[in-house]
Protein backbone atom coordinates (compact mmCIF):
# COMPACT_ATOMS: atom_id res chain seq x y z
CA UNK A 1 0.00 0.00 0.00
CA UNK A 2 1.29 3.49 -0.80
CA UNK A 3 2.34 5.82 2.01
CA UNK A 4 -0.58 8.11 1.09
CA UNK A 5 -3.06 5.27 1.44
CA UNK A 6 -1.54 4.00 4.69
CA UNK A 7 -1.80 7.47 6.27
CA UNK A 8 -5.27 8.18 4.91
CA UNK A 9 -7.96 9.41 7.30
CA UNK A 10 -11.63 10.07 6.67
CA UNK A 11 -13.10 13.54 7.22
CA UNK A 12 -14.70 13.06 10.63
CA UNK A 13 -16.39 16.46 10.60
CA UNK A 14 -17.97 15.73 7.22
CA UNK A 15 -19.22 12.34 8.43
CA UNK A 16 -20.64 13.92 11.59
CA UNK A 17 -22.38 16.58 9.51
CA UNK A 18 -24.06 14.02 7.24
CA UNK A 19 -25.25 12.03 10.26
CA UNK A 20 -27.07 15.08 11.57
CA UNK A 21 -28.24 16.21 8.14
CA UNK A 22 -29.95 12.90 7.45
CA UNK A 23 -31.44 12.80 10.95
CA UNK A 24 -33.87 15.49 9.78
CA UNK A 25 -35.61 12.89 7.60
CA UNK A 26 -38.12 11.62 10.13
CA UNK A 27 -36.60 13.60 12.99
CA UNK A 28 -38.60 13.59 16.25
CA UNK A 29 -39.02 16.38 18.84
CA UNK A 30 -36.92 14.37 21.31
CA UNK A 31 -33.97 14.27 18.93
CA UNK A 32 -34.53 10.77 17.60
CA UNK A 33 -35.62 9.49 14.20
CA UNK A 34 -38.82 7.76 13.09
CA UNK A 35 -38.10 6.45 9.60
CA UNK A 36 -40.02 3.24 9.05
CA UNK A 37 -39.00 1.22 6.04
CA UNK A 38 -40.58 2.23 2.71
CA UNK A 39 -42.32 5.23 4.31
CA UNK A 40 -42.33 8.78 2.96
CA UNK A 41 -39.41 9.54 5.29
CA UNK A 42 -37.52 6.51 3.99
CA UNK A 43 -38.02 7.82 0.46
CA UNK A 44 -36.56 11.18 1.52
CA UNK A 45 -33.37 9.65 2.92
CA UNK A 46 -33.09 7.21 0.00
CA UNK A 47 -33.34 10.07 -2.49
CA UNK A 48 -30.66 11.96 -0.56
CA UNK A 49 -28.43 8.88 -0.42
CA UNK A 50 -28.82 8.16 -4.13
CA UNK A 51 -27.87 11.74 -5.01
CA UNK A 52 -24.88 11.69 -2.64
CA UNK A 53 -23.60 8.43 -4.14
CA UNK A 54 -24.02 9.70 -7.68
CA UNK A 55 -22.22 12.93 -6.80
CA UNK A 56 -19.39 10.76 -5.45
CA UNK A 57 -19.12 9.08 -8.85
CA UNK A 58 -20.95 5.85 -8.03
CA UNK A 59 -23.25 4.05 -10.44
CA UNK A 60 -26.48 3.55 -8.47
CA UNK A 61 -28.95 0.76 -9.10
CA UNK A 62 -31.85 -0.68 -7.11
CA UNK A 63 -33.06 -4.26 -7.05
CA UNK A 64 -36.64 -5.56 -7.02
CA UNK A 65 -36.85 -5.40 -3.20
CA UNK A 66 -35.49 -1.86 -2.96
CA UNK A 67 -31.95 -2.78 -1.92
CA UNK A 68 -29.72 0.09 -3.12
CA UNK A 69 -26.21 -0.33 -4.51
CA UNK A 70 -23.66 2.36 -5.39
CA UNK A 71 -20.74 0.97 -7.42
CA UNK A 72 -17.33 2.71 -7.38
CA UNK A 73 -15.30 1.28 -10.20
CA UNK A 74 -11.89 -0.29 -9.58
CA UNK A 75 -8.98 -1.08 -11.86
CA UNK A 76 -10.00 -4.74 -12.17
CA UNK A 77 -13.71 -4.86 -13.01
CA UNK A 78 -13.59 -8.59 -13.73
CA UNK A 79 -13.99 -9.35 -10.02
CA UNK A 80 -17.00 -8.58 -7.79
CA UNK A 81 -16.64 -5.52 -5.57
CA UNK A 82 -15.90 -5.28 -1.88
CA UNK A 83 -19.23 -4.42 -0.25
CA UNK A 84 -19.69 -1.93 2.56
CA UNK A 85 -22.74 -0.27 4.07
CA UNK A 86 -25.74 -0.97 6.29
CA UNK A 87 -29.33 0.37 6.34
CA UNK A 88 -31.29 3.64 6.46
CA UNK A 89 -34.57 2.62 8.15
CA UNK A 90 -35.16 3.05 11.88
CA UNK A 91 -37.37 1.85 14.68
CA UNK A 92 -40.57 3.83 15.44
CA UNK A 93 -38.66 5.58 18.23
CA UNK A 94 -35.18 5.19 16.80
CA UNK A 95 -32.01 7.24 16.95
CA UNK A 96 -29.51 8.95 14.65
CA UNK A 97 -26.87 6.21 14.51
CA UNK A 98 -28.36 2.71 14.25
CA UNK A 99 -27.74 1.58 10.68
CA UNK A 100 -27.19 4.93 9.08
CA UNK A 101 -23.72 5.30 10.63
CA UNK A 102 -22.60 2.31 8.56
CA UNK A 103 -24.26 3.63 5.41
CA UNK A 104 -22.84 7.14 5.77
CA UNK A 105 -19.39 5.85 6.76
CA UNK A 106 -19.39 3.79 3.56
CA UNK A 107 -20.23 6.96 1.61
CA UNK A 108 -17.45 8.76 3.49
CA UNK A 109 -14.96 6.04 2.49
CA UNK A 110 -15.80 6.68 -1.16
CA UNK A 111 -15.56 10.45 -0.72
CA UNK A 112 -12.20 10.11 1.05
CA UNK A 113 -10.75 7.92 -1.69
CA UNK A 114 -12.02 10.39 -4.29
CA UNK A 115 -10.43 13.34 -2.45
CA UNK A 116 -7.10 11.49 -2.30
CA UNK A 117 -7.28 10.39 -5.94
CA UNK A 118 -6.92 6.73 -4.97
CA UNK A 119 -8.11 3.98 -7.30
CA UNK A 120 -8.64 0.59 -5.70
CA UNK A 121 -7.71 -2.63 -7.45
CA UNK A 122 -11.14 -4.17 -6.88
CA UNK A 123 -14.31 -2.10 -7.20
CA UNK A 124 -16.28 -1.07 -4.14
CA UNK A 125 -20.05 -1.22 -3.68
CA UNK A 126 -21.96 0.77 -1.07
CA UNK A 127 -25.22 -0.95 -0.01
CA UNK A 128 -28.43 0.11 1.72
CA UNK A 129 -30.43 -2.99 2.65
CA UNK A 130 -34.23 -2.79 2.78
CA UNK A 131 -36.13 -3.26 6.07
CA UNK A 132 -33.29 -4.18 8.38
CA UNK A 133 -35.26 -3.17 11.45
CA UNK A 134 -38.32 -5.35 10.93
CA UNK A 135 -40.57 -2.88 12.72
CA UNK A 136 -43.01 -2.41 9.83
CA UNK A 137 -42.61 -5.76 8.07
CA UNK A 138 -41.42 -9.12 9.38
CA UNK A 139 -38.84 -10.52 9.28
CA UNK A 140 -36.09 -8.07 10.14
CA UNK A 141 -33.11 -7.89 7.77
CA UNK A 142 -35.61 -8.67 5.04
CA UNK A 143 -33.67 -7.36 2.04
CA UNK A 144 -30.43 -9.16 2.88
CA UNK A 145 -32.26 -12.35 3.92
CA UNK A 146 -33.96 -12.53 0.52
CA UNK A 147 -30.64 -11.67 -1.16
CA UNK A 148 -29.02 -14.80 0.30
CA UNK A 149 -32.02 -16.97 -0.64
CA UNK A 150 -33.82 -17.34 2.68
CA UNK A 151 -37.00 -15.98 1.08
CA UNK A 152 -38.26 -15.64 -2.47
CA UNK A 153 -38.93 -12.18 -3.91
CA UNK A 154 -42.58 -13.13 -4.30
CA UNK A 155 -42.85 -14.03 -0.62
CA UNK A 156 -41.31 -10.75 0.50
CA UNK A 157 -43.33 -8.59 -1.90
CA UNK A 158 -46.54 -10.13 -0.54
CA UNK A 159 -45.75 -9.42 3.13
CA UNK A 160 -48.14 -6.88 4.67
CA UNK A 161 -47.86 -4.34 7.46
CA UNK A 162 -50.43 -3.77 10.20
CA UNK A 163 -52.48 -1.59 7.81
CA UNK A 164 -52.58 -4.28 5.14
CA UNK A 165 -50.11 -2.52 2.82
CA UNK A 166 -47.86 -5.01 1.04
CA UNK A 167 -44.14 -4.58 0.51
CA UNK A 168 -44.83 -4.38 -3.24
CA UNK A 169 -47.35 -1.59 -2.75
CA UNK A 170 -45.03 0.32 -0.41
CA UNK A 171 -42.09 0.01 -2.81
CA UNK A 172 -44.22 1.27 -5.68
CA UNK A 173 -45.55 4.15 -3.58
CA UNK A 174 -42.06 5.55 -2.98
CA UNK A 175 -40.65 4.55 -6.36
CA UNK A 176 -38.06 2.08 -5.12
CA UNK A 177 -39.06 -1.21 -6.70
CA UNK A 178 -35.99 -1.39 -8.92
CA UNK A 179 -35.25 -3.22 -12.15
CA UNK A 180 -32.13 -5.09 -11.04
CA UNK A 181 -32.94 -8.75 -10.27
CA UNK A 182 -32.52 -9.77 -6.65
CA UNK A 183 -29.04 -11.20 -6.15
CA UNK A 184 -27.62 -9.84 -9.40
CA UNK A 185 -25.19 -7.60 -7.53
CA UNK A 186 -22.38 -9.89 -6.40
CA UNK A 187 -19.73 -9.20 -3.76
CA UNK A 188 -16.26 -10.55 -3.06
CA UNK A 189 -16.81 -9.81 0.65
CA UNK A 190 -18.75 -7.40 2.84
CA UNK A 191 -17.85 -5.17 5.81
CA UNK A 192 -20.37 -3.30 7.99
CA UNK A 193 -19.79 -0.59 10.58
CA UNK A 194 -22.40 -0.23 13.35
CA UNK A 195 -22.86 1.13 16.84
CA UNK A 196 -22.57 -1.65 19.41
CA UNK A 197 -26.14 -1.32 20.73
CA UNK A 198 -24.83 -2.59 24.04
CA UNK A 199 -22.73 -1.34 26.99
CA UNK A 200 -19.53 -3.38 26.74
CA UNK A 201 -17.22 -1.09 24.72
CA UNK A 202 -18.15 2.00 26.72
CA UNK A 203 -17.80 0.15 30.03
CA UNK A 204 -14.33 -1.09 29.09
CA UNK A 205 -13.30 2.22 27.48
CA UNK A 206 -12.62 0.54 24.13
CA UNK A 207 -13.02 2.43 20.86
CA UNK A 208 -13.43 -0.48 18.42
CA UNK A 209 -15.29 -3.75 18.70
CA UNK A 210 -13.90 -6.41 16.37
CA UNK A 211 -17.02 -8.51 15.87
CA UNK A 212 -16.26 -12.22 15.60
CA UNK A 213 -19.78 -13.65 15.91
CA UNK A 214 -23.45 -12.78 16.13
CA UNK A 215 -26.30 -14.23 18.12
CA UNK A 216 -28.87 -16.42 16.50
CA UNK A 217 -32.47 -15.23 16.68
CA UNK A 218 -35.82 -16.92 17.29
CA UNK A 219 -38.96 -14.87 16.57
CA UNK A 220 -42.42 -16.12 17.47
CA UNK A 221 -45.89 -14.78 16.85
CA UNK A 222 -48.17 -15.93 19.64
CA UNK A 223 -51.90 -15.92 20.24
CA UNK A 224 -53.78 -16.70 23.43
CA UNK A 225 -57.48 -17.52 23.20
CA UNK A 226 -59.42 -17.52 26.45
CA UNK A 227 -62.98 -16.33 27.02
CA UNK A 228 -64.28 -12.80 27.43
CA UNK A 229 -66.60 -12.44 30.42
CA UNK A 230 -67.75 -9.92 33.01
CA UNK A 231 -64.97 -8.73 35.32
CA UNK A 232 -67.33 -8.36 38.24
CA UNK A 233 -69.53 -11.44 38.06
CA UNK A 234 -67.11 -14.18 36.94
CA UNK A 235 -65.55 -16.07 39.89
CA UNK A 236 -61.76 -16.20 39.85
CA UNK A 237 -61.60 -20.00 39.57
CA UNK A 238 -63.88 -20.01 36.51
CA UNK A 239 -62.00 -17.43 34.49
CA UNK A 240 -60.20 -18.16 31.22
CA UNK A 241 -58.12 -14.98 31.35
CA UNK A 242 -55.86 -14.51 28.31
CA UNK A 243 -53.92 -11.71 29.99
CA UNK A 244 -53.32 -13.80 33.09
CA UNK A 245 -51.88 -16.52 30.85
CA UNK A 246 -49.70 -13.96 29.06
CA UNK A 247 -48.29 -12.78 32.39
CA UNK A 248 -47.11 -16.33 33.06
CA UNK A 249 -45.59 -16.61 29.59
CA UNK A 250 -43.67 -13.37 30.17
CA UNK A 251 -42.21 -14.77 33.38
CA UNK A 252 -41.53 -18.14 31.72
CA UNK A 253 -39.53 -16.48 28.93
CA UNK A 254 -37.54 -14.55 31.53
CA UNK A 255 -36.91 -17.69 33.60
CA UNK A 256 -35.90 -19.86 30.63
CA UNK A 257 -33.46 -17.29 29.26
CA UNK A 258 -31.96 -16.72 32.70
CA UNK A 259 -31.51 -20.45 33.35
CA UNK A 260 -29.74 -20.86 30.00
CA UNK A 261 -27.66 -17.71 30.52
CA UNK A 262 -25.37 -15.95 30.28
CA UNK A 263 -25.47 -16.85 26.58
CA UNK A 264 -29.23 -16.45 26.20
CA UNK A 265 -31.76 -13.63 26.29
CA UNK A 266 -35.52 -13.50 25.87
CA UNK A 267 -38.08 -10.71 25.47
CA UNK A 268 -41.79 -10.24 24.85
CA UNK A 269 -41.83 -6.94 22.99
CA UNK A 270 -45.45 -6.71 21.82
CA UNK A 271 -48.82 -7.63 23.30
CA UNK A 272 -52.21 -6.53 22.02
CA UNK A 273 -55.53 -7.24 23.74
CA UNK A 274 -58.34 -7.74 21.25
CA UNK A 275 -61.38 -5.55 22.01
CA UNK A 276 -60.07 -4.33 25.38
CA UNK A 277 -62.47 -2.99 28.00
CA UNK A 278 -61.99 -2.02 31.63
CA UNK A 279 -64.64 -4.40 32.95
CA UNK A 280 -64.15 -7.35 30.58
CA UNK A 281 -61.76 -10.23 31.24
CA UNK A 282 -59.44 -10.35 28.18
CA UNK A 283 -60.36 -13.23 25.91
CA UNK A 284 -57.80 -12.87 23.13
CA UNK A 285 -54.24 -11.52 23.03
CA UNK A 286 -51.64 -11.45 20.27
CA UNK A 287 -48.00 -11.24 21.34
CA UNK A 288 -44.43 -11.71 20.12
CA UNK A 289 -41.36 -13.42 21.58
CA UNK A 290 -37.72 -12.65 20.74
CA UNK A 291 -35.10 -15.14 22.03
CA UNK A 292 -31.40 -15.17 21.16
CA UNK A 293 -28.14 -17.02 21.70
CA UNK A 294 -24.76 -17.29 20.03
CA UNK A 295 -24.91 -21.10 20.36
CA UNK A 296 -27.23 -23.24 18.22
CA UNK A 297 -27.65 -25.85 20.99
CA UNK A 298 -28.89 -23.18 23.40
CA UNK A 299 -31.31 -21.92 20.74
CA UNK A 300 -32.70 -25.45 20.50
CA UNK A 301 -33.19 -25.51 24.27
CA UNK A 302 -34.86 -22.09 24.24
CA UNK A 303 -37.32 -23.30 21.62
CA UNK A 304 -38.07 -26.59 23.39
CA UNK A 305 -38.51 -25.00 26.81
CA UNK A 306 -40.71 -22.09 25.76
CA UNK A 307 -43.03 -24.43 23.85
CA UNK A 308 -43.27 -26.75 26.85
CA UNK A 309 -44.06 -23.81 29.11
CA UNK A 310 -46.81 -22.64 26.75
CA UNK A 311 -48.42 -26.10 26.75
CA UNK A 312 -48.34 -26.31 30.56
CA UNK A 313 -49.74 -22.80 31.08
CA UNK A 314 -52.50 -23.34 28.51
CA UNK A 315 -53.65 -26.59 30.13
CA UNK A 316 -53.62 -25.22 33.65
CA UNK A 317 -55.39 -21.97 32.77
CA UNK A 318 -57.84 -23.57 30.32
CA UNK A 319 -56.85 -21.33 27.40
CA UNK A 320 -55.40 -22.03 23.96
CA UNK A 321 -51.88 -20.80 23.25
CA UNK A 322 -50.54 -20.89 19.69
CA UNK A 323 -46.83 -20.25 19.09
CA UNK A 324 -45.72 -19.78 15.48
CA UNK A 325 -41.97 -19.64 14.85
CA UNK A 326 -41.88 -16.99 12.11
CA UNK A 327 -38.12 -16.57 11.88
CA UNK A 328 -35.01 -18.44 12.90
CA UNK A 329 -31.57 -17.21 12.01
CA UNK A 330 -28.62 -19.33 13.11
CA UNK A 331 -25.66 -17.89 15.05
CA UNK A 332 -23.14 -16.12 12.84
CA UNK A 333 -19.42 -16.77 12.82
CA UNK A 334 -17.66 -14.12 10.75
CA UNK A 335 -14.79 -14.84 8.37
CA UNK A 336 -11.47 -15.24 10.25
CA UNK A 337 -9.42 -13.42 7.59
CA UNK A 338 -11.79 -10.46 7.59
CA UNK A 339 -11.85 -10.40 11.39
CA UNK A 340 -8.05 -10.24 11.31
CA UNK A 341 -8.20 -7.43 8.74
CA UNK A 342 -10.46 -5.37 11.02
CA UNK A 343 -8.24 -6.04 14.02
CA UNK A 344 -5.09 -5.15 12.08
CA UNK A 345 -6.63 -1.88 10.91
CA UNK A 346 -7.64 -0.98 14.47
CA UNK A 347 -4.15 -1.84 15.78
CA UNK A 348 -2.33 0.03 13.02
CA UNK A 349 -4.48 3.11 13.63
CA UNK A 350 -3.78 2.96 17.36
CA UNK A 351 -7.35 2.44 18.55
CA UNK A 352 -8.11 0.43 21.66
CA UNK A 353 -10.15 -2.61 20.70
CA UNK A 354 -11.48 -6.01 21.73
CA UNK A 355 -13.20 -9.02 20.18
CA UNK A 356 -16.95 -8.94 20.71
CA UNK A 357 -20.16 -10.86 19.96
CA UNK A 358 -23.06 -8.98 18.43
CA UNK A 359 -26.18 -9.22 20.54
CA UNK A 360 -28.30 -7.79 17.74
CA UNK A 361 -28.93 -9.17 14.27
CA UNK A 362 -27.47 -7.35 11.28
CA UNK A 363 -27.52 -7.63 7.51
CA UNK A 364 -23.93 -8.86 7.62
CA UNK A 365 -25.12 -11.86 9.63
CA UNK A 366 -27.21 -12.89 6.64
CA UNK A 367 -24.48 -12.08 4.14
CA UNK A 368 -21.96 -14.19 6.09
CA UNK A 369 -23.88 -17.30 5.03
CA UNK A 370 -22.96 -16.58 1.40
CA UNK A 371 -19.66 -14.67 1.43
CA UNK A 372 -16.81 -13.62 3.72
CA UNK A 373 -18.17 -10.87 5.98
CA UNK A 374 -17.13 -8.88 9.03
CA UNK A 375 -18.41 -6.14 11.31
CA UNK A 376 -16.91 -3.20 13.19
CA UNK A 377 -18.53 -1.81 16.35
CA UNK A 378 -18.12 1.58 18.02
CA UNK A 379 -19.52 2.52 21.45
CA UNK A 380 -22.91 4.12 22.00
CA UNK A 381 -23.78 6.07 25.14
CA UNK A 382 -24.96 3.80 27.98
CA UNK A 383 -25.45 1.03 25.41
CA UNK A 384 -28.81 2.56 24.47
CA UNK A 385 -30.26 1.86 21.01
CA UNK A 386 -33.72 1.53 19.43
CA UNK A 387 -34.47 4.66 21.45
CA UNK A 388 -34.58 8.39 20.73
CA UNK A 389 -31.84 8.85 23.36
CA UNK A 390 -29.40 6.81 21.24
CA UNK A 391 -26.10 8.70 21.10
CA UNK A 392 -22.46 8.27 20.08
CA UNK A 393 -19.32 10.41 20.10
CA UNK A 394 -18.05 12.12 16.97
CA UNK A 395 -14.53 10.80 17.60
CA UNK A 396 -15.74 7.21 17.95
CA UNK A 397 -17.79 7.42 14.74
CA UNK A 398 -14.73 8.77 12.95
CA UNK A 399 -12.55 6.01 14.39
CA UNK A 400 -14.98 3.36 13.19
CA UNK A 401 -15.06 4.89 9.72
CA UNK A 402 -11.26 4.93 9.62
CA UNK A 403 -11.13 1.25 10.52
CA UNK A 404 -13.72 0.60 7.81
CA UNK A 405 -11.63 2.57 5.30
CA UNK A 406 -8.42 0.67 6.02
CA UNK A 407 -10.14 -2.71 6.20
CA UNK A 408 -11.66 -2.03 2.78
CA UNK A 409 -8.31 -0.88 1.40
CA UNK A 410 -6.67 -4.07 2.69
CA UNK A 411 -9.33 -6.16 0.95
CA UNK A 412 -9.67 -4.18 -2.28
CA UNK A 413 -6.01 -3.20 -2.70
CA UNK A 414 -4.68 0.02 -4.19
CA UNK A 415 -4.21 0.07 -7.96
CA UNK A 416 -0.60 0.43 -9.02
N, C-alpha and C positions, 0 to 999 in steps of 0.2 A: 504494500500500500504506500502511496506517496506520502511525503511529510505533510503536505497540505491536507490530505484526507485524514491522516492519523491525528492531526491537531484540530480537526473540524468540530465546531460547536453549533448547535441550533440557536436561533434567536429566541431566547426565553421570553422576552418582552412581547414579541410578536405572537408567540403561542398563547401567552396569557391574555393578550388582547382579543384573540379570536375566540377563546373560551368564553369570555364575557360578552362578546358581540353575539355569538350564537345563542347564549342563554336568554336573549330577548325573545326568541321564537318559542312561545309558550311560557314565558316567564311569569312567576307567581308573585303576589304581594309580599310573601315571606322570603323572597330571594331564591326560591327553588325554580323548577321547570316542570311543567305538565305538557308533555309532548308524546301523546299516545301514537303508536305506530299507525301509519297511513291516514292520519288526521290532517286537518288543514295546517296545523302547526308543523307536522312532519313534512308536509309539502314545502313549507317555507324554508326549513333548514336544508332539505334536500336540494331545492333550487339554488340556495346559497352555496352549498357544497359542490354541486355540479359546476357552477360558474367559477368557483375558486380553483377547482382542479383544472378546468379548461384554461384559465388564465395562467396556471403553472405549467402549461404545455402538455397536459395529459389528454389522452383520447378516452372520452367517457362513454360507456355503454351500460345499459340496464337490462337485466334478464327478466324472464316472464313472471318472477315472483317479486320484482322490485329491488333485488340486490344490485347495488351500484358498484361499478368498477372504473377506476381511473388509471390507465396504462401510461407509464413513463418508459419510453423506449430505451433499450440498452444497445451495446455494440453487437451482441449476439442475439438476434431475434429468433433464432432457431430453437431456443430453449424457453420453457414457461417462465414467467416472472417470479420474483420473490414477492409474496403477498404481505401486506401490512395494513392495519386498520382495525375497526371495531364496529360500533353501531351508533345511531343518532337518536333513537327513540328512548323515552324515559318511562318511569313509573308515574301513576297519577299524581303522586306527591314526590317527585324525584328532585335530583339536584343537578348542578352544573357540570359534574365531572364523570359520572358513571357512563361509560361507553364513549361519549364524545371526546374525552381526553385522548383515547386511542386513535380515533378518527382524525382529530385535528393535529395530533403529533405526527401521524403518517403524512398528512398534508405538509406539515412543517419540515419533515425530512426531505420531501420533494423540493420545497422552496429553498432549503439550505443547499442542496446539491446544485440547484439551478444558479443560486447566487455565487457559488464557488466555481461554477463551470465544470463540474465533475460529471463525466459519463460513466455509468456502471457497465460492467461486462454483461451481466444479465439484466433484463428489464425489471422494472418494479411495477406493482399493481396495488393501488390503494383501494380498499373495499369498505363499503357500508352494508352490513347485513340486515335484512328486513326482520322486524319483530323479534329482537333479541330478548326483550323484557317479558313477553308473554302476558302482559297485563290486559291487553284487549283481545288477543286471540291465543288459544292454546294449540300447541305447546310453545314454551319459550324457545329462543334460538331457532325459530321456525325456518328462516331463510337458509341458514347454514346446515340445518338438519336435512332439509330437502336436497340441498346441494350435494351432500354425501350419500344420498339415496335412502335415508330413513323414511321418507315420505314421497309420494308421487306429487307432481305439480297439480294434478287434478284434485287430489285429496286436500292439499293446502288451499287451493283457490276456492274450494267449497266450504271451508271452515267459516263459522259465523260468530259475530260478537254478541253481546247481550241484547243488542237492539235488532238482531237478525240480519245485519249487514255482512255479506260474505267478503272474504279477502279479495276475490275478483272484483266485486263492486267497489270496494274501497280503493284498490289500485287504480281502477278506471277513473274514479272520482278525482283523484289527485294527479292523474296522468303518468303514473309510474309502473304500468304493466308494460315492460320493455319487450323488444323483439329478439333479444339474444336468448337462445335456448338455455334452460337451466343446466348448469354443469359445463357449458361450453368454454368458459374462462378457466383455464388450468393454472396451477401454481406448482413451482418447484418446492416451495415450503412457505410457511406463514408464521408471522410474529405479531403478537398483539400486546399493546401497552394498556394497563388498566389500573384504576385505584384498587387498593387491597380489598376494601369493603369489610374490613375487620380491624382489630386493634393491635395486632402483633408487631408490625413494623414500628409503629409509633411508640409502643411500650418499650421496645428494645432499642429505640433511637437508631434504627436502620433506614437508609434512604431507598434501597432497592431490594425488592423481593424477587429472587430467581425462582420462578414457579416450576416445580418438578412434577407436580401431579394435580389432579382436580377431583373433587368428590363426585361420586355417582349420585343420581337423583331419582327418587320415586315420587310421582305425582298421582294422587287419587282424587276422583270426584266421588263424593259420598252422598247418600240420601237416606234419611231416617223417616219412616212412615209409622206414626202412632195413631192417635185418635183425638180429634178436637172435641172437647166437652167443656161444660161450665166450670169455671175456676172456683166457684163458691159451693156448688152442690155435688161435686164429684169427690167421694172419699179418696184419701191419699192412696190406699192400697188397691183401688180399682182404676187408677189412672194409667194411661199409656202415653206418657209425656215424652215427646220427641226431644225437647230441649233438655230434660233430665238425662236422657240417654246420651245426648251430645256432650253434656258436661263430663260424663264418665269416659267418653272416647277421648276428650281433650286430655284428661288426666292419664289415660292409658298410653297415649302417644308420648306424653312427657316421661312417664315411668319407663316405657320400653326403650326410648332413646337414651335415657340416663343409665339404665342397666347395661346397655351395649356400648356406653361411652368409654373413653373420651372420643372415640372415632365414630360417633353417631350423633345426629341431631334430628329433631322432629318438631313440626309446627302445624297447627291448624290456623290458616290465614284468612279463611272466609267462612261465614255461616249466615244463611238467610232463612228466616222463618217465613213460611208461606202464609199469607193472610193473617198477619199478626194482630192481636187485640189484647188489651190489658186484662180482660176478664175471661179469656179463652185459653185453655191448656193447649200449647202448640202441638199440632198433629202432623206437621211435615216440615222438615228442615233439609236444605241442601248445604253441603260443606265441602271443603277441600283439605287434603293432607299433603304436606311436603316433608319427606324424610330423606336424609342424605348420609353417605359414608364414602370414604376413600377406599374401602375394601369391599369387594363383591360378596364375600361370604357374610359380612355384616349386613349388607343390603338384603340378602336372602333371609336373614334372621328377622330384620325389621319387617319385611313383608309377611312372613309367616306369623309373627307375634301379633301384629296389628290386626290381621284377619281373624286370628283366634280370639282376640279380645272383643272384636265386633260381634262375633257369633255368640260369645258368652253374655255380653251386655244385652243383645237383642232378645235372647231367650229369657233372661231373668226379668227384663223390663217389659216383655210382651209387646215388642215393636219389631219392625222389619228394618234391617240395616243393609244397604247395598253399597259395596265398595268396588269402584271401577278403576283399575290401574290404567290411566290415560297416557302415561309417559314413563319410560324407564331409560335412563342413560347410564351406561356403565362408567366406573371410575376411569379417569384419564391418566395416562402416564406419558408425559411429553418426551420428545426425541432427545436422547442423551447428547448428541452432537450440538443440537441447537441450545440445549440447556447450558452446555459448556461455553457456547458462543456468547450467550447473555452474561454469564458469570465473568468471562474474560473481559468483555466490554466494561462491565461495572468495575472490575479490578483495575483495568488500565486507566479508567477515568478517575480513579481514586474515591469512588463512592462506597460507603459502608453497605454491606449486603448480607443476605442469608438465603438459604434454600427455604421454600415455603410451599404449603399445599393450598390450593384455592378452595375456599369453602363454598363459593358461588359457582354456578355454571357459566360458561362463556362460549362464544362461537368457536374459539380455538379448540375447545374440548371436542366439538363435533369434527372439526377439520383434522384433528390429530388421528382420527380413525382412517383417514385417507392419505395423509401426507405428513412429512415431518413438520411439527409445529412447536411453538414455545410461547411463553407469556412473561411479561415483565410487570411487577407490581410497584407502586409507590404508595406511601402512607396517605391515609385520609384522617381528618381530625376525629378523635375519639372512636375511630372505627365505624362511624355512622355513614350509612348509605341507604338508598331507597327512601330518602327523607329530604325535605327541603333544607334541613340544616347541614346537609352534606358539604364538606369543605376540604380543601387541600392547599398546600403552600405552593407559591409560584416557583420557588427553588426546586422543590421536589418534582413538580411537573416537568420542569426543564431538565432535571437530571434523568428522569425516565425517558424523555424524548431523546436525550443524548445517547443513552444506552440503546434505545431502539435504532437510532441512526447508525451507530457503530456495529451493532449486530447485523443490520441489513447490509452494511458495506462489507462485512466479513463474509456474508453469504453470497452477495451479488458480485463482489469484486469490483475493482476500479479498472476501467478500460485503459490499455496502454497507449 
